[in-house]
Amino acid sequence: MFAILVLLRWRKNRRSSLELWYALAFLLFGVSDLIEAWVLTSWLLWWKVINLVAVYLLRRSVMRRFYPDANLF
């Protein structure tokens, strides 16, 4: 859902292709959640940690550069 919201915002404003990477990071996190429903392995946990760091850094970068006045979205 978050990936869709980011894509909709990008489609409306088209400020940076960085937002596409941000949406992809959310999508990959969702995929990891689906995989986690069946199996929990150490590589999956590392994938989730790396993905969370990527989502955080991408969000911080996108929001600071292109939406400095936005509070939440």
C-alpha positions as CSV (number, residue, x, y, z in Angstrom):
1,M,0.0,0.0,0.0
2,F,2.8,2.4,0.9
3,A,4.5,1.7,-2.5
4,I,1.3,2.6,-4.3
5,L,0.9,5.8,-2.3
6,V,4.5,6.8,-3.2
7,L,3.9,6.0,-6.8
8,L,0.8,8.1,-6.9
9,R,2.6,11.0,-5.3
10,W,5.4,10.6,-7.9
11,R,2.9,10.5,-10.7
12,K,1.2,13.7,-9.5
13,N,4.4,15.7,-8.9
14,R,7.2,13.9,-10.8
15,R,9.9,15.6,-8.8
16,S,12.5,12.9,-8.7
17,S,13.2,9.4,-9.9
18,L,14.5,8.8,-6.4
19,E,10.8,8.4,-5.4
20,L,10.6,5.4,-7.7
21,W,13.5,3.7,-5.7
22,Y,11.6,4.7,-2.6
23,A,8.5,2.9,-3.9
24,L,10.5,-0.1,-4.9
25,A,12.0,-0.4,-1.4
26,F,8.5,-0.4,0.0
27,L,7.5,-3.1,-2.5
28,L,10.5,-5.3,-1.6
29,F,9.7,-5.0,2.0
30,G,6.1,-6.2,1.3
31,V,7.5,-9.1,-0.6
32,S,9.8,-10.0,2.3
33,D,6.7,-10.0,4.6
34,L,5.0,-12.5,2.3
35,I,8.1,-14.7,2.3
36,E,8.2,-14.4,6.1
37,A,4.7,-15.9,6.3
38,W,6.1,-19.2,5.0
39,V,9.7,-19.3,6.2
40,L,12.0,-17.3,8.5
41,T,15.7,-17.6,7.7
42,S,18.7,-15.5,8.6
43,W,19.1,-14.2,5.1
44,L,15.5,-13.0,5.2
45,L,16.1,-11.1,8.4
46,W,19.2,-9.4,7.0
47,W,17.2,-8.5,3.8
48,K,14.5,-6.9,6.0
49,V,17.1,-5.0,8.0
50,I,18.9,-3.7,4.9
51,N,15.6,-2.8,3.3
52,L,14.4,-0.9,6.4
53,V,17.6,1.1,6.4
54,A,17.1,1.8,2.7
55,V,13.5,2.9,3.2
56,Y,14.5,5.2,6.0
57,L,17.3,6.8,4.1
58,L,15.3,7.2,0.9
59,R,12.3,8.7,2.8
60,R,14.6,11.1,4.6
61,S,16.2,12.2,1.4
62,V,13.0,12.5,-0.7
63,M,11.1,14.4,2.1
64,R,13.9,16.8,2.8
65,R,14.7,17.6,-0.8
66,F,11.3,17.7,-2.5
67,Y,8.6,18.0,0.2
68,P,10.1,20.0,3.1
69,D,6.8,21.4,4.2
70,A,5.0,18.0,4.3
71,N,4.3,16.7,7.8
72,L,3.4,13.1,7.2
73,F,3.0,12.3,3.5
